[in-house]
Structures are given as structure tokens and as C-alpha cells.
Amino acid sequence: MLLATIPSPDRGVWQLGPVPIRAYALFIIVGIIAAIWWGERRLVARGGQPGTMTDIAVFAVPFGLVGGRIYHVLTDWQKYFGAGGDPLDALKIWQGGLGIWGAIALGALGAWIGARRRGVPLTVVADAAVPGIVLAQAIGRLGNWFNQELFGGETSLPWGLEIYRRVDPDTGELNDLVGVSTGELVGVYHPTFLYELLWNVGIVLLLLWAERRWRLGRGRVFALYVAAYTVGRFWIELLRIDPATMVFGVRINVITSVVVFLGAVAYLLLVRGPREVLAPTADAEPTPDTPDPDTTGTTAASPDVSTAPDTDTAAPADTTATVTATPDTADVSPDVDATPEPTQPEQAGTEKADAEKPGAEKPGAEKPGT
């Protein structure tokens, strides 16, 4: 006897007059907004200029949507180009069908274009954005629940997902995407949408913890996400029963998970170095944390680019140059006025006068803390 089950929504589309309101699209939009908002905050905390992540998203989001659709169509081409398929349905992205692998791959290309335009390294952008990206994936899985899609095999587990027969109110034909539930229970299945949602939330927590624990940078936060996600996708994919392209007798997404996992682990093992932080450019306006441009001597690095490798303090707003925070970080000096250097006799006289001043240090004396 089932202790409890998860009911499916009675529909995934509501009509607002002539306009269809699709749950799948709504959750995708909410996920994108959440990812941009969180990524913006994280990038600013690393010294990025406010608005940078939003500008990058202008390229990354459309590229990601197109890439996700292309991967889905290529791996499920029979639905659109096989017997009984309609090739024009490949353009109907609102009916569901986005492959995360294509979304990440082409979305990264869009992010690279946007990052170059803003003068920010892609690795910094990826590490800042990735927790929000995983959260967006988790939110997007709720759309699969409303569409009654991507569930697993039948189960008697207490958290089984109830699937109902849906009928298109206009045609009377069976249709899970635009139909309305008739109340007739088809069966109880593994809620693989929920498994992946919870797995993604766990990945978010893992990334935040690992980032603090090991001060990950240089794209390794993103690589950790890819490795962790593919592990979960591997076993979740094996539970699904929806039609899919098979390779060597297994679902194509299982093969993709293995290949991408190996690539992510290789990146984690090979890439080294402290986390990048963004520093102000030489022509940045003076701020309390920026050396005075009129100074003629050498100035030490401002607090936003600490000499300790664990620095995570936000830098001033204008941040386009990148430096590596290491214990041996070189001093950052602003541009100085092009004042002619004194001739040798004047220089010698100045040094002698300085040496005779009370309390003056002798040349070559080591200053404390340098």
C-alpha cells in the first residue's frame, strides 16, 4: 500500500484569452532571472563592475537556448525527421525539449563573446555564474513536472509520481503537453525530475562549500559542477523510460555523461593556481582603496588586490584588468606625471640632504614590513 504519492498537475498550459501561458516557459524564465541575479552579485564580490554579468547574459542566454534546442533535436531527431514527424516542430521550443549539454556548450560561447567585450576573463565569469546556473536547472525541472515528462519506470516507493491521462480540450486527442487531466491514473513512476532537482540543489551547496574550503578559481568551480552533475545525470538517466537515441545499447545521454565527466575531472587535475581577482585599471578614478594617481613614489597594492592568495574582497567598480592574488604579488603603481628626472649632481645633493635629516634612514636600510 502506498504511504504517499506525488500527484501531477492537471495541466501544463493555461489560456489567458488567446495567449497560452506555459508552465515550462515560466520556470525557464524564472531560472534565468535567478541565475543572472546571483551571478551578478558574485561577480561584483570578486571586483567586477555592476552590470557586467547582465551584459554577458545578453549573449549567453540566447546562445544557450539555441544550443540546448540543437542538442535535443540532434539526439531525438526521429521525433522531427522520422516517420510521422514534422520538421517544423523542431522550432517549437515552447513545447519542451532542451538538452543541457548543448545549452552549456553554446552558452559558454556566448559568455566568452560577452566577457571579451567587457574585458573580463571567461574563467572568472564561469566561476561566478555557475551556482546560479545549477539553481536555474533545478527550477527548470519543475517545468517537466507540469508537462508530465521525463519520468522513470514504475515504482511502489512512497514518493512515486502519479501520471494521469491528458486530453487536448480542442481535439479530444491524448496530449501530455497541452492536454487537461481526465482524472484517469495511468500509473505511478519514479519522479526523475525531482531526483535531478534535489541533486542540483545538492550541487549548489557542494560548490559553495568547496569554493570556500579550497579557494577554487580559474574555472575549477565550474569544472566541479560539471563533474558532479554528470555523476547524478548518469544514474538518473538510467531510470528514465522516455524514448531516446541509443548508443551501444544505452541512452545517448549516459554516454555523454561519461565523456563530459572525464573531461571535467581532467581539468580539475591539470589546472592549478590561486583564484583570480579583478583589479582597477590604471586610469580608474581615485577611491579610498585606490592609490593616488598624483603620487610620484611606488605605492603598495590596494586592499582589493590583497597579497594573500585567499583574498575575496570586492574591488572598486571599474574592473577590467585581472591579476593573480599570490603571496608574491607585485606592487601596483598608477601612472605618474612625466616629470624629468633630476641630473646626477642634484640627485646626489638631495640624497645627502636627506641623509643628514634627523631620523632619516640610511640608503639600503631595510624597512619593516616590506
N, C-alpha and C positions, 0 to 999 in steps of 0.2 A: 504494500500500500504506500503510495507516495505521501511523504510528510508535507511536501510543498512543491510547487512548480512555479515557473516564471511565465506568466501569460504574455502573449504577443499583443501589441497594439492592434486595434481593429482595422486600421488603415495607415498608409504612409503618405497620403496626399489629401489635402483639404482644398475645396474650391472656394475662393474668395471672389464671387462673381465669375467672370471669365478667366480669372488668374488662378492657376494651380499653385498651392503652397506645399512644397515638397519637404518632408522632414529630413531627407538625406542631404539636400542642398543647405538647409538651415544649419545643420550640425557641422557641415564642412565650413560654412562661413564663420560660425562661432569659433571653431577651432583655429581658423586662420587669424582671426582678430586676437584671440588669446595668445597665439604664438608670437605675433608681431609685438604686442604689448609687453610681454615678458622678455622677449629678446631685446627690445629697445632698452628696457631697464638694466638688463645685464651688460649690454654693450656700453652704456653710459657709465656704469660702475667700473668698467675697465679703461675709462678715459675717452670713450667715443663721444662724438658730438651728438647732441639730441637731434633726432630726426633721421639719423644715418640708417638705422635698421628699417625704418619705414620706406626710405628711398630705395634701399636694396630690395625690399619686398615687392616693389613695383615691377621688378624684373623676375624675381624668384618665384612668386606665386603663379603668374600665368604660365611660365615655363614648366613649373611643377605640375600644374593641372593638365597641360598638353602632354607632358611626359608620362604621367600616370595613365592617361587615356590610351596613348600609343601602346604602352606595355600591355594593358588589358586587352586591347584589340588584337595585338600580335599573338598573345598567348591563348586567347579564346576566339581565334579567327573563324572557327566553324559557325559561331552564332551569327556572324555577319556575312561571311562569304561562302558558307557551306550550303548544303541543300536546305531550302526553305528560309534561308537568311536574307536579310535586307541590308546591303552595304551602307545605306544612308543611316541606319540605326547606329553605326559606329560614331556618328557625330552627336548623338543624343546623350550627352554626358549627364544630364539631369536624371536619367533613368538608372543611374548607378554604374559602377564599373571603373574603378581607378586602381591601378597597380602601384603599390608603394615604391617598388624598385625603380620604375620609370619616373615617378614623381620626385624621388630623391636625386636621381641621376641628372635629369634635365633641370630640376630646380636648383641644383648646385651650379650648373652652367649659368643660369640666370643670376644667381647670387654672385658669382665671380664677375659677371659683367657690371652689376651694380656696385660691388666692392671696389673694382678698379676705378670706376667713375668717382667714388668718394675717397679714394686713396687709402683704403683700409685692407689689410691682408685678409684673404679668404679664411684662413685658419682661425683668426680671431672672431670673425663673423660666425663661423660654423660652431665654435665652442660656446659662444654667447647665445646662439639661437636654438641649439639642439634640445634643451629641456622643454622649451615651448613647442617645438616640433613634435616631440613624443606626446606631450599633453594633447596637442591637436589631433593626433592619431587616435588617442583614447576617446576623445569627444566624437570624432567622426564615426567610430564604431557603433555609436547609438543609432546612426542612420541605417545601418544594416539590420538592427533590431526592428525598426519601423518597417523596413522593406521585407521582413521575413526572409532573409537571405544569409548565406554563408554559415548555416548551422551544421552541426556534426551528425553523427549517427544516432540511432535511437538509444535511449538510456532510461533507467529506472531510478537514477540518482535524484535526491530531493530537489536539486536546483535545475532539473530538466526544463527545457524551453518548450512551451506549448505552441504548436503551429496549427493554424486554422485555415480552412479553405476560404479563399477570397474570390469574389466575382466582380468583374467590371460592371458598374451600375448602368453603363450606357449600352454595352453589347451583350451582357449576360454571360460572357466568357470568363474562364478562370484566369486570374491575373493577380499575382502577388504584389506587383509594384503599384498599380493604380486601383486595385480592387478593394472592396469592402468585405470584412469578415462575415461569413454566413453563420458563424457560431458552431460550425461542424469541426470537431477536432480531428486533425489528420494524424497527429502523433506527438510524442514528447522526445526531444532530441537534445544533444549536447549544445549548450549555448556558447559556441566558439567565439561569437562576437564578444561575449562577456569575459571569456578567458583572455582574449587578447587585450581587452580594455584594462583589466586588472594587471596583466603583465606589463603593459605600457606605464601604468601608474607606478608599478614597482621599479621600472627602469628610471623614471624621473627621480625617485628617491635615491637610487643607486648612483646616478650621475652627480647629484648634489653632494652626496657623501664622499664619493671618490675624488671629486674635484677639490673639496676642502682637505681631504686626508693627504693627497699626493700633489696638490697644486698643479693639476694637469693643465696643459696648454698645447699649442702647436697642432691643434686638430685632434688631440688624443681623447678629449671628451666626446667628440663626435664619433670617433672610431670605437670607443667603448659602447656607445649607443648602438651602433651597427652590429657589433658582436653580440650584445645582449639581446637585441631584438631578433636577430636571426635564430638564436637558440630557441626562443619562445615560438617563433613562427614555424620552426621545423616540426615541433611536436603538435602544435595546434593544426597545422596543415594536414597532418596525417589523420586527424579526426574528422575533417570535412568530407562531405559526400556530394557536394555540388559538382556538376560537370567541369572538367579541367583537362587541359592538354597533358598527356602523359609522356614521360621520357624515361626509357629503361624501366617501364612498368610502374613508375611513381609519378606523382604530380610535379609539374614543372617548377612550382614554387618551392618544393622541397629541394630540388637540385640547386635552384638559385640561392636558397638559404645557405647551403653548404659552401658554395663558391664564395659568396659575399662574406660569410663568416671567416673563412681562411684569409681573405684579403684584409679584413679589419684587424684580425689578430697579428698578421704580419706588420701592419702599420704600427700597432701598439708596441711591438717588439723592436722595430727598427728606428722609429722616430724618438729622439731624445732632446733634452734641452728644457730650460725653465719656461714658464708661461710668459707670453708676450704681453706687454702693456703699451698703451698708446701714449705718446709724449707730445707736448705742444710743439708746433713748428717754430722756426727761428723768427718769423715775423708776427708771432702771436702777440696780442695786446698784453701789457704787463698786468699781472694779477698778484695777490699776496703769495701765491705758490710759484710765481714765475720770476726768474732773475730780472733785475732792472736792465733794460737794453742800453742805458747810458753808462753802465759800469765798464771801466777800462781794464779791470783785472779779471782773473779767472774766477768764475763762480761755480759753486757746487751744484749738483743736480737738485732740482726742486723736489718737494716731498711726493709729488705724484709719480715720480720715477725713482723709487727707492733703490738703494744699492743692495738691499736684501732680496733674495730670489723669491720670497714669499709675499711680495707686495701685491695688494689687490685694491689699492686706494684709487678712487676716481681722479683722473687728471682734469685740467681745465677744459672748457667746452671745445675749443678749436683743436682737434686732434687728428692729424693726418700722417705724421711721421711715426714710425714704430721703432722701439728699442727693446733690447732684451734685458730683463732685470736680473743681473747676476752680481755676486759679491764684488766683481772687478769692474763694475760699470764705470765707464769713463765719465768725467765731469762734463756737463752740458753747458757750453758758453754761448751767450747770444751774440748776434752781430754787434761789433763795436764800431765807434766812429773811426774813420780812416785818418787818424792823427799822425803826422810824420814823427817817426822815432827820433829821439834826441841823438845828437852826434856823440861820438865816443867820449870827448872831454867832458861834455855836460853830464853824460851818464855817470862817469867816474865821480864827478863832483857831487852829484846827487847821492850816490851810494855812500860817499864819505860823510856827507852831512847827516844822512840817516843813521849811520853807524855811531855818530857822536851824540845822538839824541839819547836822553836817559831812558832806560828800559827797552831800547831798540834791540832787536835780535841780530845776532851776527849772521852774516851770509852763510848759508849752508846749514844753519841750525835747524833741527827737526822740530816741526810744530806738533803739539799734541793733537791726536785725533785725525791726522792726515794719513 
